[in-house]
Amino acid sequence: MIFANHAHLYPHELREEGAKDALLRLLDDCEIDKAVAFAPFSHRFRESALYCDVNVNEWLAREIAHDDRLVGFGTVDVSEDAEPIADQVRRIFELGFRGIKIHPAAQEFAVNSETAYAIYEKAQELGLFLSFHTGLHWHRIRDYQMLLFDEITWDFPDLYFSMEHVGGYSFFREALLVLCNNKRNPHTFAGLTSVEPDENGMLGPWSLSDEEIETLVFQTGDDRTIFGLDFPFKNADYVRRAMARIRSLRISDEAKENILGKTLEKQLFRK
């Protein structure tokens, strides 16, 4: 079974290529069995006259309610007038979602802020998995520099999370350091999302080389890396190339199976 992380889902009216039917077509085209679907960030709905009064997590719950191929992750509204963080996280859990997507740069908050720590505290209590964007995203770097994620692991030792893009081209080694530093308490995971080279063969802001990915698996182990789609920002051709690349790496068959679904399944449905 192939189970992929990291699909951003949108209402058809807001982003046609990011709607559920488009995601399901991509899964079929790439022979992927299941995927994690992220709720949109609240500011995206506030910008829309059609959805400004709609709760993003309630919308996602309705959107995927009858499709067992999609596993929901909520998002947290960090604006000043939003409801208390703990209440939002609890509601995400009550909706049956398995985790939360967090994008410190896009949501413009520091990963070690009081707001962020309120998310982590409640998520740890409820056993929710967090998927962080890591690496470049045009926001002040000090708010999401890689070594801050090591602080999170120490302050919340039972919190499970992935570092999507594994820091990207610029911060890969710092992300690897965090992952290796927590090898004795392996609750941190590398998200192989949008790490392909650009079409010209050069490494872009989130790209990783084959050697870096193989080193990642060698240093962290066969079960600490998770494949992600970055739908709708990456299309089916890109996803197929990424999956073929994973299968061609100099890593064990067990590691390849784990990357393409087994590790994600284990972590989201752990007892």
N, C-alpha and C positions, 0 to 999 in steps of 0.2 A: 504494500500500500504506500502511495505517495501522499504525504500530508504536508502542505506548505504553509508557512507563516506569512503575515504581512500583506494583506490586501485591504486597501482603503476603499470603503464602499460609500457611494453617494446616491441620493435620489436622482432618478432619470432626468428630471428638470434642471438639476444643478450641474450635472456632469454626465452626459449620455454615455461616454466611453467608460465611466466608472460605476455604472449601475449594475445591479445584480445579474441581469441577463447577460451582460458583457463579461462579467467575471465567470459565470458558468460556462460560457462559450470557450473562454481561455482554458479553463480546467479541462474541458472535453478535448480541445485542440492539443493540449500538452499531456494528456493522459494522467491527470492529477486527480486523485480520489477525493481529497478534502482540503479545505483551506481555512485559515483564520481570517475573519472579516472584521476590520476596525470600524467603529462608529466615526463619523466625521467629527472634527473639532467644533466646539460650540460656536466659535466666531464665524465659521462658514455658514451656519444656519442663520446667525444674526444678520449677516450681510444680505440675506434673501428675503424678499417680501413674501414669498410663498411659505417659507419655513422658519421665519424669525421667532415664532411662538412655539415651535416644536422642540421637544427634548430629544437630543441626538441619540441617547441610549434607548429611549422608548421607541424611537423610529427604527433603529436597527433591530430591536427585539421583534417588532412586527414584521420587518422585512425578511428576516431569516427564519421565522417561527416554524415554517413547514418544510424546511430544506435541511436534511441531516448532513449535507456535504459541507455546510458552513458552520463554523464555531465562532461565537461572538466575543469580541473584546470591546469594552466600553472606553470612553474618554471622560476626563474630568474637566469641568469648567473652572478655570483659575481666576476669572474676573472678580473684581471687588464685590459686586452685588450678587454673586452666585450663592447658592445654598451651601451650608457647611460641608467641608471636604469629606468628613467622615460619613455624613449622610449620603453624599453622592456615591462613595465607594460601596457603602452597604447596599444601595439600590442597584448598583452594577452587579453585585453578587446575587441579589434577590432575583434579578432578571435571568439568571442562569448563565451569565457570561463567565468565561474562564480566566479572564485577565483584563488588563488595561494597557492601552497604547499611550505612551508619554513622549512628547516631542518638545523638550525644553526650549529649543531655539524658536520653533514656530509658535509655541504658546508663550514664549518670552518670560520664563522664570528660571531661577537658578536651581540646579538639582540638589543643592544643600540648603535650600530656603525652608522657612517654617511651613509654608504651603506644601512643598514637596514632601517634607518629613511627615506631614499629616496623612498624605496619600500612602506613603510606605508603611506607616504604623498600622493603618486599617487594612491595607492589602495583606500584610504579613499575618495579621490576626485571622483574616478570612481565607487565606491560602490562595490568593489571586496571583497570577503570573504577570509580570510587567515586561513590556517590550519598549525599550528606550531607543529613540534615534540617537546615534552617536556620530560624531564627525561634523565636518563643515556644514553650516546652514545659515550663514549670513546674519548671525546674531553675535553679541559679545561673547567671546570664547571663554572668558572666565566663568560664565554661568554653567558651562557644560564641558569643561576640560576633563580629560579622561580620568585623572587620578582622584577626582571627586567620587567616582563610582566605587573606588576602593573604600572610601569612608562610609558609603552606604552599606557595603557588605559587613563592616565592623559594627555599625550602629543598628543594623537589622539582620542579624545572622540567620534568620529563618525566612528571609525574603528571597523569592526566586525571580530572576529577571534575565532578559537577553539584551545584549549590546548590538543593536542592528547596525549593519555596515562595518562592524568591528573597528570603528574609528575612522574608516576610510584610509585613503592614501597617506594623509598627513599624520594621523594619530594611531595607526595600526599598532606600532610597538608599545605605546602606552596602554592601549586596550588589551593587548596580549599580556602585558605585565599584570594588569588587574586580574585577568582570568587565571593566570598561573599562580598569583599570590593567594588565590582562593581555592586552590586545588584540593586542600584538605577538607574544605567545606564547600563542595561543588554545587553551589546554587546559582552560579553565573554562567551564561551561555553566549556563544558567539553567533550572531545572525548574519549568514551569508546572503545579504540582500543588496542588489544593485552593485555587485563587486566586479562585474565584467569589464574588460578594457573597452575603450571607445572604439568606434568602427574603424578608425585609422590605426588601431593597434596600440595607441598610447594609453597610459593609465590616467584616468580622470580623477575627480575629487574623491570618489568613493570606491575606486577600483583597487583590487588586490591582485598580485601576481600569483601564478601557480605555486611558486616557491613559498610565498607567504601563507597561502592556505594550507599547504602541506606541513609547513612548520607549525602553524596553529594547531592542527590535529596532532602532530607529533608531541608538542609540548603540553597540551591540555588533556589529550586522551580522545578515544574514539566516540565519546558520547556527550560532547560539550558544544556541538556545532549544529545549527538549525538553518535550513534553507528557507528563504523568503522570496516573495514575488515582486513586491513593490508595485502591485497593480493599483491604479491604471497607468502609472507612469512608465511601466515597461510592458511591452506587448508580447504576444505568444512566441514570436520568433526569438526574441531576447530570452524568454524563459526557457525555451527548448535548448538554446545554446548554453545557457547557464547549467542546466541539468546534465547535458552531454559533457560539459567540462568537468563537473563533479565526478562523473563516472570514469573520466579519463585520468584522474589524479593518481599519484603514486601513494595511495592510502589503501587500507584494507577494505575488503568488500563489506565487512561489518560497519566500518566507519561510514561508507557511502550510504548504506541502508539507514543508518542512524540520522545522517544529515538530511536525507530525503523523506523523513517522516517519523522514524521510530522514537527519536529523542523527544520531539515535540509531543507526540502522543503520550509518552511516558510522563512528561512533566505536566501537561495540562490535565491529565486524568489520574494523577498519582493519588494513592490512598492516604 
